[in-house]
Amino acid sequence: AEDLRNRLPIEAMFTSEHQAVQKIHQHPLPMIHVDAFLYDDDDVDSLCEEGKMSRSYCTECGSYKTASLEFISHSFSLMELKFLYHHVLPDLTGKVVVDVGSRLGAVLFAGYLYSSASQLYGVEMNADFCQLQEIMITKYEFIDRIKVVHADICTQPSLLQKADVVVMNNVFEYFLDRQEQARAWEFIACNVRKRGSLLVTVPSLEESLSKLQVNVQLSQWVEEVQLNYDVYVEKDVDREALEQIHLYKIL
């Protein structure tokens, strides 16, 4: 994460992410992207103290009337990654993991270090992020088990069909228009079909699909697995973030 921080602008977004940048700007209230893998709450506090970031915005320029900024992250935090690999997923020995929209590679790096998955694939359609992931994979010698595929997930049916675990973290909403999102979800539902394989999503499938005109029968495709969100006893655990993580078993 520290290495990646030095290679990215503070908002951890590239100008090539046209749609995501536009959607953040169109949000009804001011919103900024803070990558949770790169910056935890202490890091954000430090950046605010240095004047490089702010947690609030002025609702009337020049006044003391301020409101809290809304933060969004397209990556899991370290806490969420530990929860995912230590408490959500079973033993992954010999298993294939596919991260849809792998971005910085956080799910892949954590999977390499925290699991025995035989192969971890990241599918990412932004060339800048693919290049960044390749640099990290080579530098930290992850190349034997991690592979990054520069592609739209809808061109990768065979990869999805062989996956034992598919991870989808806020994957389409900020990067595709609604029609493309619906097409992508229908493609996922057609190809993630291996019985007993697992699907991890943020937010829930119900929430993601409720906003779209999509032909996916959830009750015939998946069964949700109830998670224990109380496995961490530390005081500063973001319970709300953990509760956004949902696990499904393919029927």
C-alpha positions as CSV (number, residue, x, y, z in Angstrom):
1,A,0.0,0.0,0.0
2,E,2.8,2.4,0.9
3,D,4.5,1.6,-2.4
4,L,1.3,2.3,-4.4
5,R,0.7,5.5,-2.5
6,N,3.9,6.9,-4.0
7,R,2.8,6.0,-7.5
8,L,-0.6,7.5,-7.5
9,P,-2.2,10.9,-7.0
10,I,-3.8,11.3,-3.5
11,E,-7.3,10.5,-4.7
12,A,-5.9,7.3,-6.3
13,M,-7.8,7.8,-9.5
14,F,-6.6,8.1,-13.1
15,T,-7.9,10.6,-15.6
16,S,-8.6,7.6,-17.8
17,E,-11.5,6.6,-15.4
18,H,-13.8,9.0,-17.2
19,Q,-17.1,7.5,-16.1
20,A,-16.1,7.1,-12.5
21,V,-14.8,10.7,-12.2
22,Q,-17.9,12.0,-13.9
23,K,-20.3,10.0,-11.6
24,I,-18.5,11.3,-8.4
25,H,-18.8,14.9,-9.7
26,Q,-22.5,14.3,-10.5
27,H,-23.2,13.1,-7.0
28,P,-25.9,15.3,-5.3
29,L,-23.5,16.0,-2.3
30,P,-19.8,16.6,-2.5
31,M,-17.9,13.3,-2.6
32,I,-14.2,12.3,-2.8
33,H,-12.5,9.0,-3.5
34,V,-10.3,7.8,-0.7
35,D,-8.8,4.4,-1.4
36,A,-9.4,2.3,1.7
37,F,-6.5,0.0,0.9
38,L,-4.0,2.9,0.7
39,Y,-5.3,5.1,3.5
40,D,-6.8,4.0,6.8
41,D,-8.5,6.4,9.2
42,D,-5.2,7.4,10.8
43,D,-3.7,8.1,7.4
44,V,-6.7,10.3,6.5
45,D,-6.3,12.2,9.9
46,S,-2.6,12.8,9.1
47,L,-3.4,14.1,5.6
48,C,-6.1,16.4,7.1
49,E,-3.6,17.7,9.6
50,E,-1.2,18.4,6.8
51,G,-3.9,20.2,4.8
52,K,-3.7,17.7,2.0
53,M,-7.2,16.4,2.5
54,S,-10.4,17.5,4.3
55,R,-13.3,15.6,6.0
56,S,-15.7,18.5,5.5
57,Y,-16.7,21.1,2.9
58,C,-18.1,24.7,3.3
59,T,-21.8,24.9,2.4
60,E,-21.6,28.7,2.2
61,C,-18.2,29.9,1.0
62,G,-16.5,31.9,3.7
63,S,-18.8,30.9,6.6
64,Y,-18.4,28.4,9.5
65,K,-21.3,26.4,8.2
66,T,-19.7,23.1,7.2
67,A,-20.9,19.6,6.4
68,S,-19.1,16.2,6.3
69,L,-17.8,15.1,3.0
70,E,-18.9,11.7,1.7
71,F,-16.0,9.3,1.1
72,I,-16.1,6.5,-1.3
73,S,-13.6,3.7,-1.8
74,H,-13.2,1.3,-4.8
75,S,-10.9,-1.0,-2.7
76,F,-11.3,-3.1,0.4
77,S,-9.4,-1.9,3.5
78,L,-6.8,-4.1,5.1
79,M,-9.3,-4.9,7.9
80,E,-11.9,-6.0,5.2
81,L,-9.3,-8.1,3.4
82,K,-8.4,-9.9,6.6
83,F,-12.1,-10.5,7.3
84,L,-12.6,-11.8,3.8
85,Y,-9.7,-14.3,3.8
86,H,-9.7,-15.3,7.5
87,H,-13.5,-15.4,8.3
88,V,-15.6,-15.3,5.1
89,L,-13.9,-17.7,2.7
90,P,-13.1,-21.4,3.5
91,D,-9.7,-23.0,2.9
92,L,-8.8,-22.1,-0.7
93,T,-6.1,-24.8,-1.2
94,G,-6.1,-25.7,-4.9
95,K,-8.9,-23.1,-5.7
96,V,-9.1,-20.4,-8.3
97,V,-10.1,-16.9,-7.3
98,V,-11.2,-14.3,-9.8
99,D,-11.4,-10.6,-8.7
100,V,-13.7,-8.7,-11.1
101,G,-12.4,-5.1,-11.5
102,S,-9.1,-5.8,-9.6
103,R,-8.0,-2.1,-9.7
104,L,-4.9,-1.8,-7.5
105,G,-4.7,-5.6,-6.9
106,A,-5.5,-5.5,-3.1
107,V,-7.7,-8.6,-3.3
108,L,-5.0,-10.4,-5.2
109,F,-2.1,-9.5,-2.9
110,A,-4.1,-10.4,0.2
111,G,-5.2,-13.7,-1.4
112,Y,-1.5,-14.5,-2.1
113,L,-0.5,-13.7,1.5
114,Y,-3.5,-14.8,3.5
115,S,-4.7,-17.9,1.5
116,S,-3.4,-21.0,-0.3
117,A,-5.4,-20.3,-3.5
118,S,-3.6,-22.0,-6.4
119,Q,-4.3,-19.1,-8.8
120,L,-5.6,-15.5,-8.3
121,Y,-6.9,-13.7,-11.4
122,G,-7.6,-10.0,-11.6
123,V,-9.7,-8.8,-14.5
124,E,-9.4,-5.1,-15.0
125,M,-10.4,-3.0,-18.0
126,N,-8.3,0.1,-17.2
127,A,-4.8,-0.3,-18.7
128,D,-3.2,2.1,-16.2
129,F,-4.3,0.0,-13.3
130,C,-3.2,-3.2,-15.1
131,Q,0.2,-1.7,-15.5
132,L,0.4,-0.7,-11.8
133,Q,-0.6,-4.2,-10.7
134,E,2.0,-5.8,-13.0
135,I,4.7,-3.6,-11.4
136,M,3.7,-4.7,-7.9
137,I,3.3,-8.4,-8.8
138,T,6.8,-8.5,-10.3
139,K,8.5,-6.4,-7.6
140,Y,7.0,-8.5,-4.7
141,E,7.4,-11.8,-6.5
142,F,3.7,-12.7,-6.7
143,I,4.0,-13.8,-10.3
144,D,3.7,-17.6,-9.6
145,R,0.1,-17.4,-8.4
146,I,-1.3,-14.0,-9.6
147,K,-2.2,-13.1,-13.1
148,V,-3.8,-9.9,-14.3
149,V,-6.1,-9.9,-17.4
150,H,-6.6,-6.6,-19.2
151,A,-10.2,-7.1,-20.4
152,D,-13.9,-6.4,-19.9
153,I,-15.2,-9.3,-17.8
154,C,-17.9,-9.9,-20.4
155,T,-15.1,-11.3,-22.7
156,Q,-14.0,-13.9,-20.1
157,P,-16.6,-16.6,-19.9
158,S,-14.2,-19.5,-19.5
159,L,-12.4,-17.8,-16.6
160,L,-15.6,-17.2,-14.7
161,Q,-16.7,-20.8,-15.4
162,K,-13.6,-22.3,-13.8
163,A,-13.6,-19.9,-10.8
164,D,-14.2,-21.3,-7.3
165,V,-14.5,-17.8,-5.8
166,V,-15.5,-14.6,-7.6
167,V,-15.1,-11.3,-5.8
168,M,-17.0,-8.2,-6.9
169,N,-16.5,-5.1,-4.8
170,N,-18.5,-2.1,-6.0
171,V,-17.7,-3.3,-9.4
172,F,-20.0,-1.8,-12.0
173,E,-21.9,1.1,-10.6
174,Y,-19.3,3.8,-11.0
175,F,-17.7,2.4,-14.2
176,L,-20.6,1.5,-16.5
177,D,-23.9,3.0,-17.5
178,R,-27.1,1.2,-16.4
179,Q,-27.6,-0.7,-19.6
180,E,-24.0,-1.9,-19.5
181,Q,-24.4,-2.8,-15.8
182,A,-27.4,-5.0,-16.6
183,R,-25.6,-6.7,-19.5
184,A,-22.6,-7.4,-17.2
185,W,-24.7,-8.8,-14.4
186,E,-26.6,-11.1,-16.8
187,F,-23.3,-12.3,-18.2
188,I,-22.0,-13.0,-14.7
189,A,-25.2,-14.9,-13.8
190,C,-24.9,-17.0,-17.0
191,N,-21.2,-17.9,-16.4
192,V,-20.7,-18.2,-12.6
193,R,-22.5,-21.5,-12.5
194,K,-20.1,-24.0,-10.9
195,R,-22.2,-25.7,-8.2
196,G,-20.8,-24.9,-4.7
197,S,-18.6,-22.1,-5.9
198,L,-18.7,-18.8,-4.0
199,L,-19.5,-15.3,-4.9
200,V,-18.5,-12.3,-2.7
201,T,-20.2,-9.0,-3.3
202,V,-20.3,-5.5,-2.0
203,P,-23.0,-4.4,-1.7
204,S,-25.5,-7.3,-1.7
205,L,-26.8,-8.7,-5.0
206,E,-30.3,-7.5,-4.1
207,E,-29.1,-3.9,-3.7
208,S,-27.0,-4.0,-6.9
209,L,-29.8,-5.5,-9.1
210,S,-32.7,-3.6,-7.6
211,K,-31.7,-0.4,-9.5
212,L,-31.5,-2.2,-12.9
213,Q,-33.7,-3.8,-15.5
214,V,-32.1,-7.2,-15.3
215,N,-33.2,-10.8,-16.0
216,V,-31.5,-12.6,-13.1
217,Q,-33.5,-15.0,-10.9
218,L,-31.5,-14.9,-7.6
219,S,-33.4,-17.6,-5.9
220,Q,-32.5,-20.1,-8.7
221,W,-28.9,-19.0,-8.9
222,V,-27.5,-18.4,-5.4
223,E,-28.1,-19.0,-1.7
224,E,-26.8,-16.4,0.7
225,V,-24.4,-17.6,3.5
226,Q,-24.9,-15.8,6.8
227,L,-21.7,-14.2,8.0
228,N,-20.5,-13.5,11.6
229,Y,-19.6,-9.8,11.6
230,D,-18.6,-10.0,15.3
231,V,-15.4,-11.9,14.9
232,Y,-13.3,-8.8,15.6
233,V,-13.1,-7.5,19.2
234,E,-11.0,-4.4,18.5
235,K,-12.8,-1.1,19.3
236,D,-12.0,0.6,16.0
237,V,-13.5,-2.0,13.7
238,D,-15.8,-0.5,11.1
239,R,-18.7,-2.9,11.6
240,E,-20.8,-1.0,9.0
241,A,-18.1,-1.7,6.3
242,L,-18.0,-5.4,7.2
243,E,-21.8,-5.6,6.9
244,Q,-21.6,-4.5,3.3
245,I,-19.7,-7.8,2.5
246,H,-22.0,-10.6,1.4
247,L,-21.3,-14.2,0.6
248,Y,-23.3,-16.4,-1.8
249,K,-23.1,-20.1,-2.7
250,I,-23.9,-21.0,-6.3
251,L,-26.7,-23.5,-6.6
